[in-house]
């Protein structure tokens, strides 16, 4: 199962570390995110990783691709299968490859590309969408880079 679905994740991680368990694919030790308490279930986007600036869109697009994500239509995307359904997380990264880029909102869409309200996003889809946005956003320019 996805690690976000495990009740005693911290205990399992500690036990695995004590045993020296190694994973070829980081599953148990992959970073996970949960929906914050108080999230409006009717909202359609998360803005936690919006505003990340990149010198050029090619930089953020390259970062997304190097992390294993697909980029199309200005968004980095990842498809998630959960509860017999597919949703796609979309994180805006910009669509002008030669200009400066700024990350935008994170949304999830269904099989027909209809935006899904946040209350309809399962824990695996939430975690994987947030993981994608955080990994891409981490490459943004910092104040030190800009100055």
Secondary structure as GFF3:
##gff-version 3
##sequence-region A 1 147
A	DSSP	three_ten_helix	3	5	.	.	.	ID=ss1
A	DSSP	alpha_helix	9	19	.	.	.	ID=ss2
A	DSSP	beta_strand	53	54	.	.	.	ID=ss3
A	DSSP	alpha_helix	57	66	.	.	.	ID=ss4
A	DSSP	beta_strand	70	72	.	.	.	ID=ss5
A	DSSP	beta_strand	75	82	.	.	.	ID=ss6
A	DSSP	beta_strand	85	92	.	.	.	ID=ss7
A	DSSP	beta_strand	101	102	.	.	.	ID=ss8
A	DSSP	beta_strand	106	109	.	.	.	ID=ss9
A	DSSP	three_ten_helix	118	120	.	.	.	ID=ss10
A	DSSP	alpha_helix	123	137	.	.	.	ID=ss11
A	DSSP	alpha_helix	143	146	.	.	.	ID=ss12
###
